[in-house]
């Protein structure tokens, strides 16, 4: 990554990742509330949890974000 536009694009990808994680967290909290109040049984709750979380683990690789931040900082006035 060498340009300011590339750095900005990487930051946008990170923001999308963060929003996805927040959306999943909110959905899981809602589901937990439904389980606690009995509006959802254990089988349906597990099925919905798996739908929300998916089958695999998603991890954001911060290496590109680190480069992006360095580029952005170089372009910021002191």
C-alpha positions as MATLAB code, in Angstrom:
seq = 'XXXXXXXXXXXXXXXXXXXXXXXXXXXXXXXXXXXXXXXXXXXXXXXXXXXXXXXXXXXXXXXXXXXXXXXXXXXXXX';
ca = [
       0.000    0.000    0.000;
       1.518    3.257   -1.099;
      -1.183    5.804   -1.817;
      -3.557    7.852    0.261;
      -6.527    6.436   -1.671;
      -5.410    2.880   -0.873;
      -5.070    3.803    2.787;
      -8.555    5.289    2.860;
      -9.980    2.204    1.157;
      -8.387   -0.051    3.783;
      -9.886    2.052    6.557;
     -13.303    1.706    4.908;
     -12.865   -2.090    4.779;
     -12.064   -2.018    8.505;
     -15.154    0.077    9.249;
     -17.312   -2.426    7.318;
     -15.776   -5.268    9.338;
     -16.483   -3.429   12.599;
     -20.081   -2.762   11.567;
     -20.559   -6.435   10.742;
     -19.242   -7.415   14.168;
     -21.519   -4.886   15.862;
     -24.544   -6.154   13.916;
     -23.780   -9.729   14.950;
     -23.394   -8.676   18.576;
     -26.749   -6.900   18.573;
     -28.452   -9.904   16.959;
     -26.908  -12.268   19.525;
     -28.009  -10.022   22.396;
     -31.560   -9.967   21.043;
     -31.533  -13.745   20.660;
     -30.235  -14.191   24.211;
     -33.066  -12.007   25.477;
     -35.598  -14.104   23.581;
     -34.141  -17.276   25.087;
     -34.266  -15.837   28.612;
     -37.899  -14.809   28.262;
     -38.933  -18.082   26.638;
     -39.922  -16.581   23.281;
     -37.430  -18.934   21.644;
     -36.695  -22.580   22.490;
     -33.232  -24.123   22.753;
     -33.292  -25.806   19.346;
     -34.453  -22.704   17.503;
     -32.044  -20.568   19.531;
     -29.078  -22.729   18.550;
     -30.123  -22.684   14.900;
     -30.435  -18.905   14.905;
     -27.131  -18.492   16.769;
     -25.383  -20.509   14.084;
     -27.017  -18.397   11.385;
     -25.760  -15.228   13.048;
     -22.252  -16.455   13.766;
     -21.765  -18.585   10.667;
     -19.684  -21.725   10.440;
     -16.262  -20.137   10.389;
     -14.284  -17.595   12.296;
     -13.787  -14.209   10.645;
     -10.771  -12.225   11.746;
      -9.720   -8.867   10.384;
      -6.029   -8.826    9.448;
      -4.770   -5.578   10.909;
      -1.445   -5.623    9.042;
      -2.897   -3.635    6.140;
      -4.661   -1.295    8.526;
      -1.359   -0.545   10.231;
       0.152    0.445    6.883;
      -2.927    2.515    6.079;
      -2.675    4.445    9.338;
       0.992    5.179    8.729;
       0.190    6.578    5.295;
      -2.679    8.642    6.660;
      -0.497   10.059    9.407;
       2.151   11.065    6.873;
      -0.493   13.096    5.052;
      -1.852   14.835    8.150;
      -0.601   18.322    8.911;
       1.441   18.555   12.076;
];
